């Protein structure tokens, strides 16, 4: 008999993925779809920010390094206009982030900071914990 894992939420989660790397967004969204979560994917920072402002998401996966309007600009805008949203953010980046910057993210209320390539089960665990 199959049982639900302890990290699996009772209801599907609404997850926004903001990352310019389409291979990564396809992989994560496919995994989340198989885990019965609702996924919205954007490959542009400005579009992602607009979606955050106009929709309700349980979790936001955010890449920092994107062309034109990057993750840092999204974080700066949210910290000024809607700081409650920051607790939903999981940073996912290929860049090395200094420990001081990670501390600043935590002080802002950002949930987690993960490096690419990410362990998909660890990511799902972070998404689930953010939504609780």
Number of C-alpha atoms within 10 A of each C-alpha: 2 4 5 8 7 8 13 15 17 8 8 16 20 18 22 25 24 29 25 20 14 13 9 15 20 13 12 20 19 14 16 21 13 10 14 14 16 16 21 15 19 18 17 18 25 17 14 22 19 11 16 17 14 8 9 12 20 20 26 27 25 26 27 22 18 17 11 10 16 19 25 15 15 20 22 14 13 17 15 8 11 13 16 12 20 21 18 24 25 22 20 24 20 13 12 8 12 8 9 9 10 15 12 11 18 15 10 16 17 22 20 19 18 20 14 12 10 14 10 13 11 11 18 17 13 21 26 17 16 18 16 8
